[in-house]
């Protein structure tokens, strides 16, 4: 277990995902995320050969499972979405990434910056 301090949430998102993703990989993200992060995932990472599928924040477990591909390596979401302030159901996303009751070969990345003042 370690920690890394970054100067922006964008950099934190990018570094955390690039640790496990490479050209030809795929990840899933909640669509209820900061607009700059949408651009990072849909444009910048796409230019690096990394594909992202955006799913609704309220997606069912079956809809989450349907977004998986054989090369999916991560699922991403923001605990409190910026700017909508919708709350991510982390447990549902975790269950949705489970395949036949087994843990999938992918990480779950959850950004928690928006709720820090509430702590």
MODELLER restraints for C-alpha pairs under 7 A, 6 or more apart:
rsr = mdl.restraints
at = mdl.atoms
rsr.add(forms.Gaussian(group=physical.xy_distance, feature=features.Distance(at['CA:6:A'], at['CA:12:A']), mean=5.90, stdev=0.5))
rsr.add(forms.Gaussian(group=physical.xy_distance, feature=features.Distance(at['CA:10:A'], at['CA:37:A']), mean=6.43, stdev=0.5))
rsr.add(forms.Gaussian(group=physical.xy_distance, feature=features.Distance(at['CA:21:A'], at['CA:73:A']), mean=6.78, stdev=0.5))
rsr.add(forms.Gaussian(group=physical.xy_distance, feature=features.Distance(at['CA:22:A'], at['CA:50:A']), mean=6.41, stdev=0.5))
rsr.add(forms.Gaussian(group=physical.xy_distance, feature=features.Distance(at['CA:23:A'], at['CA:48:A']), mean=6.15, stdev=0.5))
rsr.add(forms.Gaussian(group=physical.xy_distance, feature=features.Distance(at['CA:23:A'], at['CA:49:A']), mean=4.44, stdev=0.5))
rsr.add(forms.Gaussian(group=physical.xy_distance, feature=features.Distance(at['CA:23:A'], at['CA:50:A']), mean=5.31, stdev=0.5))
rsr.add(forms.Gaussian(group=physical.xy_distance, feature=features.Distance(at['CA:24:A'], at['CA:49:A']), mean=5.54, stdev=0.5))
rsr.add(forms.Gaussian(group=physical.xy_distance, feature=features.Distance(at['CA:24:A'], at['CA:50:A']), mean=5.68, stdev=0.5))
rsr.add(forms.Gaussian(group=physical.xy_distance, feature=features.Distance(at['CA:25:A'], at['CA:50:A']), mean=5.24, stdev=0.5))
rsr.add(forms.Gaussian(group=physical.xy_distance, feature=features.Distance(at['CA:25:A'], at['CA:51:A']), mean=6.45, stdev=0.5))
rsr.add(forms.Gaussian(group=physical.xy_distance, feature=features.Distance(at['CA:25:A'], at['CA:71:A']), mean=5.35, stdev=0.5))
rsr.add(forms.Gaussian(group=physical.xy_distance, feature=features.Distance(at['CA:25:A'], at['CA:72:A']), mean=6.23, stdev=0.5))
rsr.add(forms.Gaussian(group=physical.xy_distance, feature=features.Distance(at['CA:25:A'], at['CA:73:A']), mean=6.79, stdev=0.5))
rsr.add(forms.Gaussian(group=physical.xy_distance, feature=features.Distance(at['CA:26:A'], at['CA:50:A']), mean=5.72, stdev=0.5))
rsr.add(forms.Gaussian(group=physical.xy_distance, feature=features.Distance(at['CA:26:A'], at['CA:51:A']), mean=4.65, stdev=0.5))
rsr.add(forms.Gaussian(group=physical.xy_distance, feature=features.Distance(at['CA:26:A'], at['CA:52:A']), mean=5.70, stdev=0.5))
rsr.add(forms.Gaussian(group=physical.xy_distance, feature=features.Distance(at['CA:26:A'], at['CA:71:A']), mean=5.60, stdev=0.5))
rsr.add(forms.Gaussian(group=physical.xy_distance, feature=features.Distance(at['CA:26:A'], at['CA:72:A']), mean=4.47, stdev=0.5))
rsr.add(forms.Gaussian(group=physical.xy_distance, feature=features.Distance(at['CA:26:A'], at['CA:73:A']), mean=6.15, stdev=0.5))
rsr.add(forms.Gaussian(group=physical.xy_distance, feature=features.Distance(at['CA:27:A'], at['CA:51:A']), mean=6.42, stdev=0.5))
rsr.add(forms.Gaussian(group=physical.xy_distance, feature=features.Distance(at['CA:27:A'], at['CA:52:A']), mean=4.99, stdev=0.5))
rsr.add(forms.Gaussian(group=physical.xy_distance, feature=features.Distance(at['CA:27:A'], at['CA:53:A']), mean=6.51, stdev=0.5))
rsr.add(forms.Gaussian(group=physical.xy_distance, feature=features.Distance(at['CA:27:A'], at['CA:72:A']), mean=5.07, stdev=0.5))
rsr.add(forms.Gaussian(group=physical.xy_distance, feature=features.Distance(at['CA:27:A'], at['CA:73:A']), mean=5.67, stdev=0.5))
rsr.add(forms.Gaussian(group=physical.xy_distance, feature=features.Distance(at['CA:27:A'], at['CA:74:A']), mean=4.79, stdev=0.5))
rsr.add(forms.Gaussian(group=physical.xy_distance, feature=features.Distance(at['CA:27:A'], at['CA:75:A']), mean=5.66, stdev=0.5))
rsr.add(forms.Gaussian(group=physical.xy_distance, feature=features.Distance(at['CA:28:A'], at['CA:52:A']), mean=5.49, stdev=0.5))
rsr.add(forms.Gaussian(group=physical.xy_distance, feature=features.Distance(at['CA:28:A'], at['CA:53:A']), mean=4.85, stdev=0.5))
rsr.add(forms.Gaussian(group=physical.xy_distance, feature=features.Distance(at['CA:28:A'], at['CA:54:A']), mean=5.93, stdev=0.5))
rsr.add(forms.Gaussian(group=physical.xy_distance, feature=features.Distance(at['CA:28:A'], at['CA:74:A']), mean=6.33, stdev=0.5))
rsr.add(forms.Gaussian(group=physical.xy_distance, feature=features.Distance(at['CA:28:A'], at['CA:75:A']), mean=4.60, stdev=0.5))
rsr.add(forms.Gaussian(group=physical.xy_distance, feature=features.Distance(at['CA:28:A'], at['CA:76:A']), mean=6.15, stdev=0.5))
rsr.add(forms.Gaussian(group=physical.xy_distance, feature=features.Distance(at['CA:29:A'], at['CA:52:A']), mean=6.81, stdev=0.5))
rsr.add(forms.Gaussian(group=physical.xy_distance, feature=features.Distance(at['CA:29:A'], at['CA:53:A']), mean=6.22, stdev=0.5))
rsr.add(forms.Gaussian(group=physical.xy_distance, feature=features.Distance(at['CA:29:A'], at['CA:54:A']), mean=4.90, stdev=0.5))
rsr.add(forms.Gaussian(group=physical.xy_distance, feature=features.Distance(at['CA:29:A'], at['CA:55:A']), mean=6.23, stdev=0.5))
rsr.add(forms.Gaussian(group=physical.xy_distance, feature=features.Distance(at['CA:29:A'], at['CA:75:A']), mean=5.61, stdev=0.5))
rsr.add(forms.Gaussian(group=physical.xy_distance, feature=features.Distance(at['CA:29:A'], at['CA:76:A']), mean=4.52, stdev=0.5))
rsr.add(forms.Gaussian(group=physical.xy_distance, feature=features.Distance(at['CA:29:A'], at['CA:77:A']), mean=5.80, stdev=0.5))
rsr.add(forms.Gaussian(group=physical.xy_distance, feature=features.Distance(at['CA:30:A'], at['CA:54:A']), mean=5.50, stdev=0.5))
rsr.add(forms.Gaussian(group=physical.xy_distance, feature=features.Distance(at['CA:30:A'], at['CA:55:A']), mean=5.01, stdev=0.5))
rsr.add(forms.Gaussian(group=physical.xy_distance, feature=features.Distance(at['CA:30:A'], at['CA:56:A']), mean=5.79, stdev=0.5))
rsr.add(forms.Gaussian(group=physical.xy_distance, feature=features.Distance(at['CA:30:A'], at['CA:57:A']), mean=5.26, stdev=0.5))
rsr.add(forms.Gaussian(group=physical.xy_distance, feature=features.Distance(at['CA:30:A'], at['CA:76:A']), mean=6.36, stdev=0.5))
rsr.add(forms.Gaussian(group=physical.xy_distance, feature=features.Distance(at['CA:30:A'], at['CA:77:A']), mean=5.15, stdev=0.5))
rsr.add(forms.Gaussian(group=physical.xy_distance, feature=features.Distance(at['CA:31:A'], at['CA:54:A']), mean=5.04, stdev=0.5))
rsr.add(forms.Gaussian(group=physical.xy_distance, feature=features.Distance(at['CA:31:A'], at['CA:55:A']), mean=5.41, stdev=0.5))
rsr.add(forms.Gaussian(group=physical.xy_distance, feature=features.Distance(at['CA:31:A'], at['CA:56:A']), mean=5.47, stdev=0.5))
rsr.add(forms.Gaussian(group=physical.xy_distance, feature=features.Distance(at['CA:31:A'], at['CA:57:A']), mean=6.24, stdev=0.5))
rsr.add(forms.Gaussian(group=physical.xy_distance, feature=features.Distance(at['CA:32:A'], at['CA:56:A']), mean=7.00, stdev=0.5))
rsr.add(forms.Gaussian(group=physical.xy_distance, feature=features.Distance(at['CA:32:A'], at['CA:57:A']), mean=5.81, stdev=0.5))
rsr.add(forms.Gaussian(group=physical.xy_distance, feature=features.Distance(at['CA:32:A'], at['CA:81:A']), mean=5.63, stdev=0.5))
rsr.add(forms.Gaussian(group=physical.xy_distance, feature=features.Distance(at['CA:33:A'], at['CA:78:A']), mean=6.22, stdev=0.5))
rsr.add(forms.Gaussian(group=physical.xy_distance, feature=features.Distance(at['CA:33:A'], at['CA:81:A']), mean=5.15, stdev=0.5))
rsr.add(forms.Gaussian(group=physical.xy_distance, feature=features.Distance(at['CA:33:A'], at['CA:82:A']), mean=5.68, stdev=0.5))
rsr.add(forms.Gaussian(group=physical.xy_distance, feature=features.Distance(at['CA:34:A'], at['CA:81:A']), mean=6.81, stdev=0.5))
rsr.add(forms.Gaussian(group=physical.xy_distance, feature=features.Distance(at['CA:34:A'], at['CA:82:A']), mean=4.89, stdev=0.5))
rsr.add(forms.Gaussian(group=physical.xy_distance, feature=features.Distance(at['CA:34:A'], at['CA:83:A']), mean=6.47, stdev=0.5))
rsr.add(forms.Gaussian(group=physical.xy_distance, feature=features.Distance(at['CA:41:A'], at['CA:52:A']), mean=6.32, stdev=0.5))
rsr.add(forms.Gaussian(group=physical.xy_distance, feature=features.Distance(at['CA:42:A'], at['CA:52:A']), mean=6.44, stdev=0.5))
rsr.add(forms.Gaussian(group=physical.xy_distance, feature=features.Distance(at['CA:53:A'], at['CA:67:A']), mean=6.88, stdev=0.5))
rsr.add(forms.Gaussian(group=physical.xy_distance, feature=features.Distance(at['CA:57:A'], at['CA:88:A']), mean=6.47, stdev=0.5))
rsr.add(forms.Gaussian(group=physical.xy_distance, feature=features.Distance(at['CA:61:A'], at['CA:92:A']), mean=6.32, stdev=0.5))
rsr.add(forms.Gaussian(group=physical.xy_distance, feature=features.Distance(at['CA:61:A'], at['CA:93:A']), mean=6.87, stdev=0.5))
rsr.add(forms.Gaussian(group=physical.xy_distance, feature=features.Distance(at['CA:61:A'], at['CA:95:A']), mean=6.60, stdev=0.5))
rsr.add(forms.Gaussian(group=physical.xy_distance, feature=features.Distance(at['CA:61:A'], at['CA:96:A']), mean=4.13, stdev=0.5))
rsr.add(forms.Gaussian(group=physical.xy_distance, feature=features.Distance(at['CA:62:A'], at['CA:96:A']), mean=6.54, stdev=0.5))
rsr.add(forms.Gaussian(group=physical.xy_distance, feature=features.Distance(at['CA:64:A'], at['CA:96:A']), mean=5.28, stdev=0.5))
rsr.add(forms.Gaussian(group=physical.xy_distance, feature=features.Distance(at['CA:64:A'], at['CA:97:A']), mean=6.75, stdev=0.5))
rsr.add(forms.Gaussian(group=physical.xy_distance, feature=features.Distance(at['CA:65:A'], at['CA:96:A']), mean=5.46, stdev=0.5))
rsr.add(forms.Gaussian(group=physical.xy_distance, feature=features.Distance(at['CA:65:A'], at['CA:97:A']), mean=5.91, stdev=0.5))
rsr.add(forms.Gaussian(group=physical.xy_distance, feature=features.Distance(at['CA:72:A'], at['CA:106:A']), mean=6.82, stdev=0.5))
rsr.add(forms.Gaussian(group=physical.xy_distance, feature=features.Distance(at['CA:73:A'], at['CA:105:A']), mean=6.48, stdev=0.5))
rsr.add(forms.Gaussian(group=physical.xy_distance, feature=features.Distance(at['CA:73:A'], at['CA:106:A']), mean=4.21, stdev=0.5))
rsr.add(forms.Gaussian(group=physical.xy_distance, feature=features.Distance(at['CA:73:A'], at['CA:107:A']), mean=6.42, stdev=0.5))
rsr.add(forms.Gaussian(group=physical.xy_distance, feature=features.Distance(at['CA:74:A'], at['CA:106:A']), mean=4.74, stdev=0.5))
rsr.add(forms.Gaussian(group=physical.xy_distance, feature=features.Distance(at['CA:74:A'], at['CA:107:A']), mean=4.66, stdev=0.5))
rsr.add(forms.Gaussian(group=physical.xy_distance, feature=features.Distance(at['CA:74:A'], at['CA:108:A']), mean=5.73, stdev=0.5))
rsr.add(forms.Gaussian(group=physical.xy_distance, feature=features.Distance(at['CA:75:A'], at['CA:107:A']), mean=6.41, stdev=0.5))
rsr.add(forms.Gaussian(group=physical.xy_distance, feature=features.Distance(at['CA:75:A'], at['CA:108:A']), mean=4.96, stdev=0.5))
rsr.add(forms.Gaussian(group=physical.xy_distance, feature=features.Distance(at['CA:75:A'], at['CA:109:A']), mean=6.05, stdev=0.5))
rsr.add(forms.Gaussian(group=physical.xy_distance, feature=features.Distance(at['CA:76:A'], at['CA:108:A']), mean=6.05, stdev=0.5))
rsr.add(forms.Gaussian(group=physical.xy_distance, feature=features.Distance(at['CA:76:A'], at['CA:109:A']), mean=4.70, stdev=0.5))
rsr.add(forms.Gaussian(group=physical.xy_distance, feature=features.Distance(at['CA:76:A'], at['CA:110:A']), mean=5.78, stdev=0.5))
rsr.add(forms.Gaussian(group=physical.xy_distance, feature=features.Distance(at['CA:77:A'], at['CA:88:A']), mean=6.93, stdev=0.5))
rsr.add(forms.Gaussian(group=physical.xy_distance, feature=features.Distance(at['CA:77:A'], at['CA:109:A']), mean=6.55, stdev=0.5))
rsr.add(forms.Gaussian(group=physical.xy_distance, feature=features.Distance(at['CA:77:A'], at['CA:110:A']), mean=5.06, stdev=0.5))
rsr.add(forms.Gaussian(group=physical.xy_distance, feature=features.Distance(at['CA:77:A'], at['CA:111:A']), mean=6.29, stdev=0.5))
rsr.add(forms.Gaussian(group=physical.xy_distance, feature=features.Distance(at['CA:78:A'], at['CA:88:A']), mean=6.48, stdev=0.5))
rsr.add(forms.Gaussian(group=physical.xy_distance, feature=features.Distance(at['CA:78:A'], at['CA:110:A']), mean=5.53, stdev=0.5))
rsr.add(forms.Gaussian(group=physical.xy_distance, feature=features.Distance(at['CA:78:A'], at['CA:111:A']), mean=4.57, stdev=0.5))
rsr.add(forms.Gaussian(group=physical.xy_distance, feature=features.Distance(at['CA:78:A'], at['CA:112:A']), mean=6.06, stdev=0.5))
rsr.add(forms.Gaussian(group=physical.xy_distance, feature=features.Distance(at['CA:79:A'], at['CA:87:A']), mean=5.62, stdev=0.5))
rsr.add(forms.Gaussian(group=physical.xy_distance, feature=features.Distance(at['CA:79:A'], at['CA:88:A']), mean=4.95, stdev=0.5))
rsr.add(forms.Gaussian(group=physical.xy_distance, feature=features.Distance(at['CA:79:A'], at['CA:110:A']), mean=6.48, stdev=0.5))
rsr.add(forms.Gaussian(group=physical.xy_distance, feature=features.Distance(at['CA:79:A'], at['CA:111:A']), mean=6.03, stdev=0.5))
rsr.add(forms.Gaussian(group=physical.xy_distance, feature=features.Distance(at['CA:79:A'], at['CA:112:A']), mean=5.24, stdev=0.5))
rsr.add(forms.Gaussian(group=physical.xy_distance, feature=features.Distance(at['CA:80:A'], at['CA:86:A']), mean=5.62, stdev=0.5))
rsr.add(forms.Gaussian(group=physical.xy_distance, feature=features.Distance(at['CA:80:A'], at['CA:87:A']), mean=4.72, stdev=0.5))
rsr.add(forms.Gaussian(group=physical.xy_distance, feature=features.Distance(at['CA:80:A'], at['CA:88:A']), mean=6.38, stdev=0.5))
rsr.add(forms.Gaussian(group=physical.xy_distance, feature=features.Distance(at['CA:80:A'], at['CA:112:A']), mean=6.97, stdev=0.5))
rsr.add(forms.Gaussian(group=physical.xy_distance, feature=features.Distance(at['CA:80:A'], at['CA:114:A']), mean=5.63, stdev=0.5))
rsr.add(forms.Gaussian(group=physical.xy_distance, feature=features.Distance(at['CA:80:A'], at['CA:115:A']), mean=6.49, stdev=0.5))
rsr.add(forms.Gaussian(group=physical.xy_distance, feature=features.Distance(at['CA:81:A'], at['CA:87:A']), mean=6.44, stdev=0.5))
rsr.add(forms.Gaussian(group=physical.xy_distance, feature=features.Distance(at['CA:97:A'], at['CA:104:A']), mean=6.45, stdev=0.5))
rsr.add(forms.Gaussian(group=physical.xy_distance, feature=features.Distance(at['CA:98:A'], at['CA:104:A']), mean=5.61, stdev=0.5))
